[in-house]
Amino acid sequence: MSETALANLEYSIHVSPRRMTRDLATVFPNKDLSGLLVVPTFQRCKHEMVAWDAEIAKEKDDRLDDFIRWSKAIHNSLETLGYWSDMTDPASGFPSFSERGRDVYPDVEGCQLLLKYDFQNAGCCKILLHPIWGSKIYPATFFTTAPVDILVKVIAQVEQEHSLSKPFSA
């Protein structure tokens, strides 16, 4: 769990399987994706993400804003260290910091492959089911070619910089 002023989210870090890396080359064209790490994230929501109304749309927008803040902070730190990273917009599947490829990244299918999470069909789309929170989640994904130890250090640094309980200094 990452609980900061940027976002409260659950994440895990995975070495991209060969097949996934091959597929991601069409999402992130002209990038060397060797050593790619995939970081699926989940934010707990108040509402079931299966339905759709103004309140749920607002919650989705808020969770997207939180994910963008978290991702930008990590992306900026990794970029300073000379590493490539990006996030995909969960609504469109397109990269946010890189050139768009011909394909989009499907968060639900990525989480199924990496985490074996179940899903349910909701008309034209699939809704991911978290093992604890069910469909009350907002999934989004971050990617980097930084080594795992560097990524872990950067995330820890970002969490410390944006801590909710910073020590008081007089």
VMD Tcl script that builds the backbone (N, CA, C; Angstrom):
set m [mol new atoms 510]
animate dup $m
set s [atomselect $m all]
$s set {name element resname resid chain x y z} {
  {N N MET 1 A 0.846 -1.190 0.000}
  {CA C MET 1 A 0.000 0.000 0.000}
  {C C MET 1 A 0.883 1.243 0.000}
  {N N SER 2 A 0.443 2.223 -0.727}
  {CA C SER 2 A 1.093 3.529 -0.747}
  {C C SER 2 A 0.043 4.531 -0.297}
  {N N GLU 3 A 0.239 5.089 0.878}
  {CA C GLU 3 A -0.708 6.061 1.417}
  {C C GLU 3 A 0.014 7.384 1.586}
  {N N THR 4 A -0.207 8.271 0.605}
  {CA C THR 4 A 0.465 9.559 0.596}
  {C C THR 4 A -0.539 10.656 0.275}
  {N N ALA 5 A -0.055 11.879 0.264}
  {CA C ALA 5 A -0.890 13.004 -0.148}
  {C C ALA 5 A -1.203 12.927 -1.640}
  {N N LEU 6 A -0.441 12.128 -2.383}
  {CA C LEU 6 A -0.678 11.973 -3.818}
  {C C LEU 6 A -1.851 11.034 -4.085}
  {N N ALA 7 A -1.837 9.891 -3.430}
  {CA C ALA 7 A -2.863 8.866 -3.653}
  {C C ALA 7 A -2.751 7.796 -2.587}
  {N N ASN 8 A -3.854 7.099 -2.356}
  {CA C ASN 8 A -3.862 5.895 -1.530}
  {C C ASN 8 A -4.116 4.745 -2.480}
  {N N LEU 9 A -3.102 3.944 -2.700}
  {CA C LEU 9 A -3.276 2.848 -3.647}
  {C C LEU 9 A -2.462 1.631 -3.266}
  {N N GLU 10 A -2.900 0.521 -3.776}
  {CA C GLU 10 A -2.198 -0.745 -3.627}
  {C C GLU 10 A -1.470 -0.985 -4.933}
  {N N TYR 11 A -0.242 -1.449 -4.867}
  {CA C TYR 11 A 0.497 -1.734 -6.091}
  {C C TYR 11 A 1.363 -2.966 -5.904}
  {N N SER 12 A 1.767 -3.538 -7.013}
  {CA C SER 12 A 2.738 -4.624 -7.011}
  {C C SER 12 A 3.629 -4.434 -8.232}
  {N N ILE 13 A 4.838 -4.960 -8.161}
  {CA C ILE 13 A 5.820 -4.793 -9.232}
  {C C ILE 13 A 6.081 -6.157 -9.858}
  {N N HIS 14 A 5.999 -6.210 -11.198}
  {CA C HIS 14 A 6.157 -7.468 -11.928}
  {C C HIS 14 A 7.118 -7.301 -13.090}
  {N N VAL 15 A 7.976 -8.285 -13.288}
  {CA C VAL 15 A 8.760 -8.341 -14.517}
  {C C VAL 15 A 7.783 -8.731 -15.617}
  {N N SER 16 A 7.788 -7.971 -16.689}
  {CA C SER 16 A 6.850 -8.230 -17.774}
  {C C SER 16 A 7.140 -9.575 -18.434}
  {N N PRO 17 A 6.138 -10.439 -18.536}
  {CA C PRO 17 A 6.336 -11.690 -19.275}
  {C C PRO 17 A 6.677 -11.387 -20.740}
  {N N ARG 18 A 7.428 -12.274 -21.363}
  {CA C ARG 18 A 7.880 -12.059 -22.738}
  {C C ARG 18 A 6.733 -11.704 -23.682}
  {N N ARG 19 A 5.642 -12.442 -23.593}
  {CA C ARG 19 A 4.504 -12.196 -24.484}
  {C C ARG 19 A 3.922 -10.801 -24.262}
  {N N MET 20 A 3.819 -10.393 -23.012}
  {CA C MET 20 A 3.284 -9.073 -22.696}
  {C C MET 20 A 4.212 -7.987 -23.239}
  {N N THR 21 A 5.517 -8.165 -23.070}
  {CA C THR 21 A 6.481 -7.190 -23.573}
  {C C THR 21 A 6.362 -7.055 -25.084}
  {N N ARG 22 A 6.212 -8.171 -25.773}
  {CA C ARG 22 A 6.022 -8.145 -27.232}
  {C C ARG 22 A 4.782 -7.333 -27.596}
  {N N ASP 23 A 3.685 -7.571 -26.880}
  {CA C ASP 23 A 2.441 -6.835 -27.139}
  {C C ASP 23 A 2.592 -5.349 -26.812}
  {N N LEU 24 A 3.331 -5.035 -25.765}
  {CA C LEU 24 A 3.494 -3.640 -25.349}
  {C C LEU 24 A 4.356 -2.830 -26.323}
  {N N ALA 25 A 5.112 -3.507 -27.175}
  {CA C ALA 25 A 5.903 -2.795 -28.179}
  {C C ALA 25 A 4.999 -2.037 -29.149}
  {N N THR 26 A 3.746 -2.457 -29.283}
  {CA C THR 26 A 2.809 -1.738 -30.154}
  {C C THR 26 A 2.048 -0.650 -29.396}
  {N N VAL 27 A 2.177 -0.632 -28.077}
  {CA C VAL 27 A 1.592 0.431 -27.257}
  {C C VAL 27 A 2.630 1.552 -27.091}
  {N N PHE 28 A 3.887 1.152 -26.872}
  {CA C PHE 28 A 5.007 2.083 -26.683}
  {C C PHE 28 A 6.004 1.887 -27.827}
  {N N PRO 29 A 5.713 2.424 -29.011}
  {CA C PRO 29 A 6.605 2.188 -30.154}
  {C C PRO 29 A 7.954 2.883 -29.973}
  {N N ASN 30 A 8.955 2.323 -30.613}
  {CA C ASN 30 A 10.303 2.902 -30.621}
  {C C ASN 30 A 10.932 2.982 -29.235}
  {N N LYS 31 A 10.521 2.107 -28.336}
  {CA C LYS 31 A 11.118 2.043 -26.998}
  {C C LYS 31 A 11.762 0.672 -26.816}
  {N N ASP 32 A 12.917 0.662 -26.189}
  {CA C ASP 32 A 13.559 -0.595 -25.823}
  {C C ASP 32 A 12.917 -1.045 -24.516}
  {N N LEU 33 A 12.108 -2.076 -24.583}
  {CA C LEU 33 A 11.358 -2.531 -23.412}
  {C C LEU 33 A 12.022 -3.714 -22.709}
  {N N SER 34 A 13.292 -3.957 -23.006}
  {CA C SER 34 A 13.959 -5.057 -22.311}
  {C C SER 34 A 14.065 -4.691 -20.828}
  {N N GLY 35 A 13.813 -5.669 -19.985}
  {CA C GLY 35 A 13.815 -5.446 -18.542}
  {C C GLY 35 A 12.592 -4.693 -18.049}
  {N N LEU 36 A 11.529 -4.680 -18.834}
  {CA C LEU 36 A 10.330 -3.917 -18.495}
  {C C LEU 36 A 9.692 -4.407 -17.196}
  {N N LEU 37 A 9.335 -3.437 -16.355}
  {CA C LEU 37 A 8.565 -3.719 -15.142}
  {C C LEU 37 A 7.164 -3.152 -15.329}
  {N N VAL 38 A 6.175 -3.906 -14.880}
  {CA C VAL 38 A 4.776 -3.501 -14.959}
  {C C VAL 38 A 4.279 -3.360 -13.525}
  {N N VAL 39 A 3.643 -2.206 -13.242}
  {CA C VAL 39 A 3.185 -1.913 -11.884}
  {C C VAL 39 A 1.678 -1.673 -11.905}
  {N N PRO 40 A 0.889 -2.746 -11.747}
  {CA C PRO 40 A -0.559 -2.535 -11.643}
  {C C PRO 40 A -0.885 -1.896 -10.298}
  {N N THR 41 A -1.808 -0.928 -10.331}
  {CA C THR 41 A -2.227 -0.254 -9.100}
  {C C THR 41 A -3.737 -0.363 -8.951}
  {N N PHE 42 A -4.180 -0.285 -7.712}
  {CA C PHE 42 A -5.614 -0.360 -7.416}
  {C C PHE 42 A -5.937 0.643 -6.323}
  {N N GLN 43 A -6.957 1.436 -6.583}
  {CA C GLN 43 A -7.466 2.342 -5.563}
  {C C GLN 43 A -8.843 1.858 -5.147}
  {N N ARG 44 A -9.038 1.745 -3.863}
  {CA C ARG 44 A -10.342 1.325 -3.351}
  {C C ARG 44 A -11.354 2.447 -3.581}
  {N N CYS 45 A -12.537 2.075 -4.026}
  {CA C CYS 45 A -13.597 3.042 -4.320}
  {C C CYS 45 A -14.784 2.836 -3.386}
  {N N LYS 46 A -15.601 3.874 -3.263}
  {CA C LYS 46 A -16.821 3.781 -2.461}
  {C C LYS 46 A -17.919 3.055 -3.229}
  {N N HIS 47 A -17.891 3.170 -4.538}
  {CA C HIS 47 A -18.964 2.633 -5.387}
  {C C HIS 47 A -18.506 1.428 -6.187}
  {N N GLU 48 A -19.460 0.584 -6.516}
  {CA C GLU 48 A -19.217 -0.494 -7.465}
  {C C GLU 48 A -18.926 0.164 -8.809}
  {N N MET 49 A -17.840 -0.223 -9.463}
  {CA C MET 49 A -17.488 0.406 -10.725}
  {C C MET 49 A -18.216 -0.236 -11.909}
  {N N VAL 50 A -19.198 -1.081 -11.622}
  {CA C VAL 50 A -19.982 -1.740 -12.655}
  {C C VAL 50 A -21.058 -0.792 -13.183}
  {N N ALA 51 A -21.655 -0.022 -12.291}
  {CA C ALA 51 A -22.738 0.892 -12.675}
  {C C ALA 51 A -22.153 2.190 -13.225}
  {N N TRP 52 A -23.046 3.066 -13.689}
  {CA C TRP 52 A -22.595 4.349 -14.215}
  {C C TRP 52 A -23.610 5.422 -13.888}
  {N N ASP 53 A -23.184 6.432 -13.149}
  {CA C ASP 53 A -23.989 7.625 -12.917}
  {C C ASP 53 A -23.024 8.764 -12.636}
  {N N ALA 54 A -23.539 9.937 -12.365}
  {CA C ALA 54 A -22.694 11.122 -12.189}
  {C C ALA 54 A -21.744 10.964 -11.002}
  {N N GLU 55 A -22.227 10.372 -9.910}
  {CA C GLU 55 A -21.394 10.203 -8.721}
  {C C GLU 55 A -20.245 9.225 -8.985}
  {N N ILE 56 A -20.533 8.138 -9.690}
  {CA C ILE 56 A -19.490 7.162 -10.027}
  {C C ILE 56 A -18.501 7.784 -11.016}
  {N N ALA 57 A -18.991 8.538 -11.980}
  {CA C ALA 57 A -18.110 9.212 -12.936}
  {C C ALA 57 A -17.159 10.166 -12.217}
  {N N LYS 58 A -17.676 10.884 -11.220}
  {CA C LYS 58 A -16.840 11.801 -10.436}
  {C C LYS 58 A -15.776 11.032 -9.663}
  {N N GLU 59 A -16.167 9.907 -9.067}
  {CA C GLU 59 A -15.192 9.103 -8.323}
  {C C GLU 59 A -14.108 8.580 -9.260}
  {N N LYS 60 A -14.487 8.136 -10.452}
  {CA C LYS 60 A -13.492 7.674 -11.426}
  {C C LYS 60 A -12.534 8.801 -11.798}
  {N N ASP 61 A -13.074 9.989 -12.032}
  {CA C ASP 61 A -12.223 11.140 -12.364}
  {C C ASP 61 A -11.260 11.468 -11.221}
  {N N ASP 62 A -11.752 11.411 -9.986}
  {CA C ASP 62 A -10.908 11.679 -8.824}
  {C C ASP 62 A -9.796 10.637 -8.694}
  {N N ARG 63 A -10.132 9.363 -8.900}
  {CA C ARG 63 A -9.123 8.305 -8.799}
  {C C ARG 63 A -8.088 8.439 -9.929}
  {N N LEU 64 A -8.541 8.840 -11.120}
  {CA C LEU 64 A -7.606 9.070 -12.225}
  {C C LEU 64 A -6.646 10.195 -11.858}
  {N N ASP 65 A -7.163 11.279 -11.302}
  {CA C ASP 65 A -6.307 12.395 -10.885}
  {C C ASP 65 A -5.281 11.936 -9.855}
  {N N ASP 66 A -5.695 11.114 -8.901}
  {CA C ASP 66 A -4.777 10.593 -7.887}
  {C C ASP 66 A -3.681 9.751 -8.536}
  {N N PHE 67 A -4.076 8.863 -9.449}
  {CA C PHE 67 A -3.099 8.005 -10.124}
  {C C PHE 67 A -2.114 8.843 -10.939}
  {N N ILE 68 A -2.599 9.854 -11.612}
  {CA C ILE 68 A -1.724 10.716 -12.404}
  {C C ILE 68 A -0.708 11.417 -11.509}
  {N N ARG 69 A -1.144 11.948 -10.362}
  {CA C ARG 69 A -0.212 12.605 -9.434}
  {C C ARG 69 A 0.871 11.631 -8.966}
  {N N TRP 70 A 0.461 10.432 -8.569}
  {CA C TRP 70 A 1.399 9.410 -8.092}
  {C C TRP 70 A 2.370 9.034 -9.202}
  {N N SER 71 A 1.839 8.767 -10.384}
  {CA C SER 71 A 2.672 8.349 -11.521}
  {C C SER 71 A 3.639 9.438 -11.960}
  {N N LYS 72 A 3.167 10.678 -12.016}
  {CA C LYS 72 A 4.044 11.781 -12.430}
  {C C LYS 72 A 5.211 11.938 -11.464}
  {N N ALA 73 A 4.955 11.810 -10.182}
  {CA C ALA 73 A 6.031 11.948 -9.199}
  {C C ALA 73 A 7.085 10.863 -9.400}
  {N N ILE 74 A 6.647 9.641 -9.629}
  {CA C ILE 74 A 7.584 8.537 -9.849}
  {C C ILE 74 A 8.278 8.708 -11.199}
  {N N HIS 75 A 7.510 9.034 -12.224}
  {CA C HIS 75 A 8.060 9.250 -13.564}
  {C C HIS 75 A 9.139 10.337 -13.539}
  {N N ASN 76 A 8.859 11.459 -12.908}
  {CA C ASN 76 A 9.829 12.556 -12.868}
  {C C ASN 76 A 11.123 12.144 -12.162}
  {N N SER 77 A 10.999 11.390 -11.069}
  {CA C SER 77 A 12.191 10.927 -10.354}
  {C C SER 77 A 12.992 9.937 -11.198}
  {N N LEU 78 A 12.304 9.021 -11.863}
  {CA C LEU 78 A 13.004 8.049 -12.717}
  {C C LEU 78 A 13.662 8.733 -13.907}
  {N N GLU 79 A 12.970 9.711 -14.477}
  {CA C GLU 79 A 13.519 10.437 -15.624}
  {C C GLU 79 A 14.801 11.174 -15.225}
  {N N THR 80 A 14.797 11.772 -14.026}
  {CA C THR 80 A 15.982 12.455 -13.514}
  {C C THR 80 A 17.167 11.498 -13.414}
  {N N LEU 81 A 16.880 10.233 -13.115}
  {CA C LEU 81 A 17.927 9.217 -13.002}
  {C C LEU 81 A 18.278 8.593 -14.351}
  {N N GLY 82 A 17.567 9.004 -15.404}
  {CA C GLY 82 A 17.878 8.512 -16.752}
  {C C GLY 82 A 17.107 7.285 -17.184}
  {N N TYR 83 A 16.000 6.978 -16.513}
  {CA C TYR 83 A 15.210 5.789 -16.854}
  {C C TYR 83 A 13.894 6.189 -17.515}
  {N N TRP 84 A 13.466 5.360 -18.459}
  {CA C TRP 84 A 12.181 5.560 -19.120}
  {C C TRP 84 A 11.064 5.008 -18.243}
  {N N SER 85 A 9.939 5.707 -18.247}
  {CA C SER 85 A 8.731 5.204 -17.589}
  {C C SER 85 A 7.530 5.852 -18.238}
  {N N ASP 86 A 6.381 5.256 -18.037}
  {CA C ASP 86 A 5.141 5.806 -18.558}
  {C C ASP 86 A 3.991 5.197 -17.781}
  {N N MET 87 A 2.837 5.792 -17.956}
  {CA C MET 87 A 1.593 5.256 -17.418}
  {C C MET 87 A 0.606 5.264 -18.563}
  {N N THR 88 A -0.359 4.394 -18.498}
  {CA C THR 88 A -1.405 4.441 -19.503}
  {C C THR 88 A -2.671 4.988 -18.854}
  {N N ASP 89 A -3.414 5.739 -19.633}
  {CA C ASP 89 A -4.695 6.271 -19.186}
  {C C ASP 89 A -5.679 5.111 -19.173}
  {N N PRO 90 A -6.250 4.767 -18.015}
  {CA C PRO 90 A -7.166 3.627 -17.953}
  {C C PRO 90 A -8.394 3.780 -18.853}
  {N N ALA 91 A -8.807 5.006 -19.115}
  {CA C ALA 91 A -9.991 5.208 -19.953}
  {C C ALA 91 A -9.692 4.948 -21.427}
  {N N SER 92 A -8.500 5.329 -21.882}
  {CA C SER 92 A -8.174 5.175 -23.303}
  {C C SER 92 A -7.186 4.054 -23.568}
  {N N GLY 93 A -6.326 3.743 -22.602}
  {CA C GLY 93 A -5.277 2.741 -22.804}
  {C C GLY 93 A -4.037 3.302 -23.470}
  {N N PHE 94 A -4.016 4.613 -23.764}
  {CA C PHE 94 A -2.879 5.231 -24.428}
  {C C PHE 94 A -1.823 5.684 -23.420}
  {N N PRO 95 A -0.541 5.683 -23.852}
  {CA C PRO 95 A 0.531 6.202 -22.999}
  {C C PRO 95 A 0.325 7.679 -22.702}
  {N N SER 96 A 0.844 8.118 -21.569}
  {CA C SER 96 A 0.705 9.516 -21.172}
  {C C SER 96 A 1.954 10.341 -21.448}
  {N N PHE 97 A 3.139 9.737 -21.394}
  {CA C PHE 97 A 4.381 10.491 -21.537}
  {C C PHE 97 A 5.136 10.155 -22.817}
  {N N SER 98 A 4.717 9.124 -23.520}
  {CA C SER 98 A 5.433 8.657 -24.711}
  {C C SER 98 A 4.553 8.761 -25.946}
  {N N GLU 99 A 5.193 8.544 -27.071}
  {CA C GLU 99 A 4.485 8.479 -28.344}
  {C C GLU 99 A 3.455 7.347 -28.299}
  {N N ARG 100 A 2.289 7.593 -28.888}
  {CA C ARG 100 A 1.248 6.567 -28.947}
  {C C ARG 100 A 1.550 5.561 -30.044}
  {N N GLY 101 A 1.294 4.307 -29.712}
  {CA C GLY 101 A 1.434 3.261 -30.713}
  {C C GLY 101 A 0.092 2.960 -31.357}
  {N N ARG 102 A 0.060 1.885 -32.121}
  {CA C ARG 102 A -1.182 1.534 -32.819}
  {C C ARG 102 A -2.168 0.813 -31.906}
  {N N ASP 103 A -1.680 0.296 -30.772}
  {CA C ASP 103 A -2.536 -0.439 -29.852}
  {C C ASP 103 A -2.621 0.286 -28.513}
  {N N VAL 104 A -3.558 -0.157 -27.698}
  {CA C VAL 104 A -3.746 0.396 -26.356}
  {C C VAL 104 A -3.482 -0.705 -25.328}
  {N N TYR 105 A -3.218 -0.289 -24.091}
  {CA C TYR 105 A -2.996 -1.255 -23.019}
  {C C TYR 105 A -4.307 -1.526 -22.295}
  {N N PRO 106 A -4.714 -2.791 -22.244}
  {CA C PRO 106 A -5.940 -3.147 -21.514}
  {C C PRO 106 A -5.624 -3.519 -20.060}
  {N N ASP 107 A -5.949 -2.633 -19.129}
  {CA C ASP 107 A -5.645 -2.866 -17.711}
  {C C ASP 107 A -6.240 -4.171 -17.186}
  {N N VAL 108 A -7.482 -4.455 -17.554}
  {CA C VAL 108 A -8.133 -5.662 -17.034}
  {C C VAL 108 A -7.372 -6.914 -17.471}
  {N N GLU 109 A -7.057 -7.014 -18.762}
  {CA C GLU 109 A -6.333 -8.185 -19.251}
  {C C GLU 109 A -4.932 -8.273 -18.646}
  {N N GLY 110 A -4.282 -7.108 -18.446}
  {CA C GLY 110 A -2.964 -7.107 -17.822}
  {C C GLY 110 A -3.011 -7.640 -16.402}
  {N N CYS 111 A -4.024 -7.224 -15.644}
  {CA C CYS 111 A -4.159 -7.700 -14.258}
  {C C CYS 111 A -4.538 -9.175 -14.212}
  {N N GLN 112 A -5.305 -9.608 -15.183}
  {CA C GLN 112 A -5.634 -11.035 -15.243}
  {C C GLN 112 A -4.367 -11.852 -15.472}
  {N N LEU 113 A -3.519 -11.401 -16.390}
  {CA C LEU 113 A -2.293 -12.127 -16.709}
  {C C LEU 113 A -1.312 -12.107 -15.537}
  {N N LEU 114 A -1.085 -10.930 -14.958}
  {CA C LEU 114 A -0.071 -10.788 -13.908}
  {C C LEU 114 A -0.530 -11.278 -12.539}
  {N N LEU 115 A -1.796 -11.041 -12.207}
  {CA C LEU 115 A -2.271 -11.309 -10.857}
  {C C LEU 115 A -3.333 -12.400 -10.766}
  {N N LYS 116 A -3.796 -12.839 -11.920}
  {CA C LYS 116 A -4.847 -13.878 -11.985}
  {C C LYS 116 A -6.164 -13.405 -11.367}
  {N N TYR 117 A -6.415 -12.088 -11.393}
  {CA C TYR 117 A -7.669 -11.546 -10.879}
  {C C TYR 117 A -8.808 -11.904 -11.819}
  {N N ASP 118 A -9.973 -12.097 -11.250}
  {CA C ASP 118 A -11.174 -12.415 -12.009}
  {C C ASP 118 A -11.799 -11.124 -12.519}
  {N N PHE 119 A -12.811 -11.263 -13.362}
  {CA C PHE 119 A -13.515 -10.104 -13.896}
  {C C PHE 119 A -14.967 -10.483 -14.115}
  {N N GLN 120 A -15.785 -9.471 -14.359}
  {CA C GLN 120 A -17.162 -9.727 -14.758}
  {C C GLN 120 A -17.461 -8.873 -15.975}
  {N N ASN 121 A -18.320 -9.377 -16.845}
  {CA C ASN 121 A -18.718 -8.612 -18.020}
  {C C ASN 121 A -19.785 -7.608 -17.630}
  {N N ALA 122 A -19.625 -6.394 -18.132}
  {CA C ALA 122 A -20.604 -5.333 -17.890}
  {C C ALA 122 A -20.916 -4.697 -19.239}
  {N N GLY 123 A -21.713 -5.374 -20.014}
  {CA C GLY 123 A -22.035 -4.862 -21.340}
  {C C GLY 123 A -20.836 -4.959 -22.249}
  {N N CYS 124 A -20.344 -3.800 -22.672}
  {CA C CYS 124 A -19.246 -3.773 -23.645}
  {C C CYS 124 A -17.863 -3.835 -23.007}
  {N N CYS 125 A -17.779 -3.844 -21.697}
  {CA C CYS 125 A -16.450 -3.854 -21.080}
  {C C CYS 125 A -16.379 -4.887 -19.955}
  {N N LYS 126 A -15.146 -5.163 -19.547}
  {CA C LYS 126 A -14.890 -6.065 -18.435}
  {C C LYS 126 A -14.589 -5.235 -17.199}
  {N N ILE 127 A -15.116 -5.671 -16.072}
  {CA C ILE 127 A -14.849 -5.029 -14.787}
  {C C ILE 127 A -13.967 -5.979 -13.975}
  {N N LEU 128 A -12.811 -5.479 -13.579}
  {CA C LEU 128 A -11.871 -6.268 -12.806}
  {C C LEU 128 A -12.402 -6.461 -11.390}
  {N N LEU 129 A -12.166 -7.629 -10.827}
  {CA C LEU 129 A -12.610 -7.932 -9.461}
  {C C LEU 129 A -11.394 -8.156 -8.565}
  {N N HIS 130 A -11.196 -7.251 -7.643}
  {CA C HIS 130 A -10.113 -7.357 -6.660}
  {C C HIS 130 A -10.502 -8.454 -5.671}
  {N N PRO 131 A -9.551 -9.256 -5.200}
  {CA C PRO 131 A -9.909 -10.349 -4.285}
  {C C PRO 131 A -10.523 -9.902 -2.963}
  {N N ILE 132 A -10.287 -8.678 -2.534}
  {CA C ILE 132 A -10.865 -8.178 -1.282}
  {C C ILE 132 A -11.949 -7.143 -1.549}
  {N N TRP 133 A -11.704 -6.212 -2.456}
  {CA C TRP 133 A -12.590 -5.077 -2.683}
  {C C TRP 133 A -13.608 -5.300 -3.799}
  {N N GLY 134 A -13.564 -6.445 -4.461}
  {CA C GLY 134 A -14.509 -6.724 -5.546}
  {C C GLY 134 A -14.392 -5.701 -6.656}
  {N N SER 135 A -15.530 -5.187 -7.122}
  {CA C SER 135 A -15.514 -4.211 -8.217}
  {C C SER 135 A -15.443 -2.769 -7.707}
  {N N LYS 136 A -15.202 -2.602 -6.413}
  {CA C LYS 136 A -15.051 -1.254 -5.857}
  {C C LYS 136 A -13.585 -0.823 -5.948}
  {N N ILE 137 A -13.044 -0.848 -7.182}
  {CA C ILE 137 A -11.648 -0.487 -7.406}
  {C C ILE 137 A -11.497 0.333 -8.673}
  {N N TYR 138 A -10.391 1.074 -8.698}
  {CA C TYR 138 A -9.986 1.798 -9.893}
  {C C TYR 138 A -8.594 1.281 -10.260}
  {N N PRO 139 A -8.491 0.440 -11.292}
  {CA C PRO 139 A -7.185 -0.079 -11.694}
  {C C PRO 139 A -6.499 0.861 -12.683}
  {N N ALA 140 A -5.189 0.947 -12.588}
  {CA C ALA 140 A -4.383 1.724 -13.530}
  {C C ALA 140 A -2.967 1.149 -13.491}
  {N N THR 141 A -2.192 1.371 -14.556}
  {CA C THR 141 A -0.899 0.700 -14.665}
  {C C THR 141 A 0.221 1.672 -15.007}
  {N N PHE 142 A 1.374 1.443 -14.368}
  {CA C PHE 142 A 2.607 2.195 -14.575}
  {C C PHE 142 A 3.646 1.232 -15.132}
  {N N PHE 143 A 4.547 1.735 -15.976}
  {CA C PHE 143 A 5.575 0.919 -16.624}
  {C C PHE 143 A 6.926 1.614 -16.522}
  {N N THR 144 A 7.991 0.824 -16.407}
  {CA C THR 144 A 9.339 1.397 -16.420}
  {C C THR 144 A 10.361 0.342 -16.829}
  {N N THR 145 A 11.482 0.830 -17.346}
  {CA C THR 145 A 12.617 -0.048 -17.648}
  {C C THR 145 A 13.710 0.106 -16.592}
  {N N ALA 146 A 13.429 0.846 -15.537}
  {CA C ALA 146 A 14.390 0.963 -14.429}
  {C C ALA 146 A 14.526 -0.393 -13.745}
  {N N PRO 147 A 15.688 -0.693 -13.204}
  {CA C PRO 147 A 15.834 -1.925 -12.422}
  {C C PRO 147 A 14.905 -1.881 -11.200}
  {N N VAL 148 A 14.482 -3.040 -10.753}
  {CA C VAL 148 A 13.507 -3.110 -9.665}
  {C C VAL 148 A 14.008 -2.421 -8.402}
  {N N ASP 149 A 15.298 -2.547 -8.084}
  {CA C ASP 149 A 15.800 -1.910 -6.858}
  {C C ASP 149 A 15.722 -0.384 -6.956}
  {N N ILE 150 A 15.958 0.154 -8.141}
  {CA C ILE 150 A 15.849 1.608 -8.344}
  {C C ILE 150 A 14.389 2.032 -8.207}
  {N N LEU 151 A 13.481 1.283 -8.833}
  {CA C LEU 151 A 12.056 1.612 -8.749}
  {C C LEU 151 A 11.580 1.591 -7.298}
  {N N VAL 152 A 11.956 0.586 -6.554}
  {CA C VAL 152 A 11.548 0.482 -5.147}
  {C C VAL 152 A 12.073 1.681 -4.349}
  {N N LYS 153 A 13.326 2.071 -4.586}
  {CA C LYS 153 A 13.892 3.232 -3.889}
  {C C LYS 153 A 13.164 4.516 -4.271}
  {N N VAL 154 A 12.839 4.672 -5.559}
  {CA C VAL 154 A 12.145 5.875 -6.015}
  {C C VAL 154 A 10.752 5.944 -5.396}
  {N N ILE 155 A 10.032 4.832 -5.377}
  {CA C ILE 155 A 8.697 4.829 -4.775}
  {C C ILE 155 A 8.795 5.183 -3.293}
  {N N ALA 156 A 9.759 4.612 -2.589}
  {CA C ALA 156 A 9.939 4.927 -1.166}
  {C C ALA 156 A 10.260 6.408 -0.975}
  {N N GLN 157 A 11.095 6.965 -1.836}
  {CA C GLN 157 A 11.444 8.381 -1.748}
  {C C GLN 157 A 10.213 9.259 -1.999}
  {N N VAL 158 A 9.431 8.920 -3.015}
  {CA C VAL 158 A 8.212 9.677 -3.322}
  {C C VAL 158 A 7.236 9.586 -2.152}
  {N N GLU 159 A 7.089 8.385 -1.583}
  {CA C GLU 159 A 6.191 8.220 -0.440}
  {C C GLU 159 A 6.649 9.073 0.741}
  {N N GLN 160 A 7.955 9.124 0.971}
  {CA C GLN 160 A 8.483 9.929 2.078}
  {C C GLN 160 A 8.266 11.420 1.809}
  {N N GLU 161 A 8.522 11.861 0.587}
  {CA C GLU 161 A 8.356 13.276 0.237}
  {C C GLU 161 A 6.915 13.742 0.345}
  {N N HIS 162 A 5.978 12.834 0.116}
  {CA C HIS 162 A 4.557 13.173 0.112}
  {C C HIS 162 A 3.792 12.502 1.246}
  {N N SER 163 A 4.499 12.225 2.318}
  {CA C SER 163 A 3.911 11.553 3.470}
  {C C SER 163 A 2.762 12.354 4.049}
  {N N LEU 164 A 1.751 11.647 4.499}
  {CA C LEU 164 A 0.610 12.296 5.159}
  {C C LEU 164 A 0.975 12.734 6.571}
  {N N SER 165 A 2.006 12.146 7.145}
  {CA C SER 165 A 2.378 12.479 8.519}
  {C C SER 165 A 3.826 12.964 8.563}
  {N N LYS 166 A 4.108 14.021 7.815}
  {CA C LYS 166 A 5.448 14.601 7.859}
  {C C LYS 166 A 5.716 15.131 9.258}
  {N N PRO 167 A 6.932 14.949 9.733}
  {CA C PRO 167 A 7.258 15.473 11.065}
  {C C PRO 167 A 7.151 16.997 11.081}
  {N N PHE 168 A 6.670 17.510 12.198}
  {CA C PHE 168 A 6.520 18.950 12.362}
  {C C PHE 168 A 7.898 19.559 12.640}
  {N N SER 169 A 8.221 20.622 11.922}
  {CA C SER 169 A 9.482 21.310 12.198}
  {C C SER 169 A 9.203 22.771 12.523}
  {N N ALA 170 A 9.782 23.240 13.590}
  {CA C ALA 170 A 9.528 24.613 14.056}
  {C C ALA 170 A 10.381 25.621 13.322}
}
mol reanalyze $m
mol bondsrecalc $m
mol representation Tube
mol addrep $m
